[in-house]
């Protein structure tokens, strides 16, 4: 019999939710959650958040589900990364960062 999953440490989830430059693994986790969340309503995102916590998912996964669930609580429609201001802000910042001149 498989032992029950350990819920993620909430302090780790909070740390991942703080503004910082995410590493490649964290970016990939966020992208997977966003793809899975596309088209979900608030109740679906809440269920996915609860399932991620119960499964002991990576803190980056739990933090992203939590952020999306909170976004949909105010949004009222289905989730779309294209209409998520946080995601669009990240994409804009990355494009400006990528376009910045580099000094040798």
NORBEL-V784611 format. One record per residue. RES is the residue in one letter. OMEGA is omega in degrees with one decimal (* if undefined). NEAR is the number of other ideal C-beta (glycine too) atoms within 8 Angstrom. D_FIRST is the distance of its C-alpha to the first C-alpha in whole Angstrom. Layout:
res = [RES;RES]
omega = [OMEGA;OMEGA]
near = [NEAR;NEAR]
d_first = [D_FIRST;D_FIRST]
//
This chain:
res = [X;X;X;X;X;X;X;X;X;X;X;X;X;X;X;X;X;X;X;X;X;X;X;X;X;X;X;X;X;X;X;X;X;X;X;X;X;X;X;X;X;X;X;X;X;X;X;X;X;X;X;X;X;X;X;X;X;X;X;X;X;X;X;X;X;X;X;X;X;X;X;X;X;X;X;X;X;X;X;X;X;X;X;X;X;X;X;X;X;X;X;X;X;X;X;X;X;X;X;X;X;X;X;X]
omega = [-179.5;177.9;179.8;179.9;176.2;179.0;-179.7;177.0;-177.0;177.7;176.1;177.3;178.5;179.9;179.5;-179.1;178.9;178.1;177.0;176.8;-177.5;175.3;-178.0;179.6;178.7;177.1;179.5;178.5;178.4;-179.6;178.0;179.4;-179.4;178.4;179.4;-177.1;-177.0;179.5;-179.9;171.3;-179.0;-177.3;177.3;178.3;178.0;178.0;179.0;176.7;179.1;179.2;179.0;177.4;-178.1;-178.8;-177.9;-177.7;177.1;179.6;178.1;178.7;-179.6;-179.4;-179.7;175.4;-180.0;179.5;-179.7;178.4;178.4;178.0;-178.2;177.4;179.4;-171.6;176.6;179.2;178.1;-178.1;173.0;176.6;-179.8;179.2;179.2;-176.7;179.7;179.9;-179.1;175.8;177.5;-179.1;177.9;179.8;179.4;-179.3;176.9;178.9;-179.1;-179.3;-176.4;178.0;-179.4;174.4;-177.8;*]
near = [2;3;4;4;7;5;7;12;7;6;6;9;13;9;8;11;8;6;2;4;3;7;6;5;7;10;9;8;12;11;8;9;12;13;7;8;13;10;6;12;9;10;6;9;15;9;8;13;13;8;8;11;11;8;7;8;9;7;12;12;12;15;12;12;14;11;10;16;13;8;11;14;7;6;9;5;5;7;14;8;8;6;6;12;6;8;10;9;8;8;8;8;8;8;8;8;7;6;5;6;3;4;3;2]
d_first = [0;4;6;9;12;15;18;21;24;26;29;28;28;31;33;32;34;37;39;39;39;36;35;34;30;30;33;31;28;31;32;29;28;32;32;29;31;34;35;33;34;33;31;29;29;28;25;24;25;22;20;20;20;17;15;17;19;22;25;27;26;25;29;30;28;30;33;33;32;35;37;37;37;41;41;41;40;37;36;38;38;42;43;41;43;41;40;44;45;42;44;47;47;45;48;50;49;49;52;54;56;55;57;57]
//
